[in-house]
Amino acid sequence: MMLRFKIELSLLLSAILLYIVSALCYSYELQSTGGVESVSNPYRIYAFPLIALASVLLAVAAILYSKRK
């Protein structure tokens, strides 16, 4: 019983952490250096897969919690 609670809590905390990391990846911008135009958001492509992974972890944690009750 206690192990299942720890698994649910770790899944929930992992999902929250992934949401925070994906928000940082999405909002990160490089400083423009002048002459040459470079990619301004190099980590934006990682934001949506991280959001998807966090949503899956959150759904699994919710399903495990609902089966416990």
N, C-alpha and C positions, 0 to 999 in steps of 0.2 A: 504494500500500500504506500509506504513512504517513498519507495523507488519510483513508483509511477508518478507521484507528485513532483519529484525532482526532475523527471523527464519532461513533464508538462511545463514546469517552470523554466527549464533550460530552453525548451522550444520557444516559449513565449519571449524570453529575454533575447534569444538569438534573432527572432523576427523583429523585435524592436531595434536591436543593434543594426540589422540589415536595412531597415527603413531609414535610420539615421545616416548610414554610410551611403545609401543611394541618394538621399537628399543632398549630401555633400558632393557626390560625384556629379549630380545633375547641375548644381549651381556653381561649380568650380569654373573659373575662367582664367586663362593665361593673360599676362600683361602683354600688350602689343609693343613690339620692339621698333616700330617705325616702318621703314621701307618695305620689308617683305611681310606680306600678310600670311600668317600661319593659322592653323586650326585654333579657334579660340576656346573650344570646349572639348578637350581631348578625352575626358572621362565620361561624357554624357552617354556614350553607347553602353556603358556598364550599368547605368542607373536602372533601366527597365528590366533587365534580367535579375538584378538584385531585388527589385520590387516583386517580381514574380516568385522568386524563391522565398522571400519573406511572407508573401501571401499564402504559399503552400504550407510553410511551417506554422503559420497562425491557424490555418484550417485544420491541420493535423492535431495541434494542441487543443483546439476547440472540440474536435471529435473525441479525442481521448478524455477530455473533461466531461463531456456529455455522457459518455458510456460509463463513467465512474459513478454518476449519480443515479 
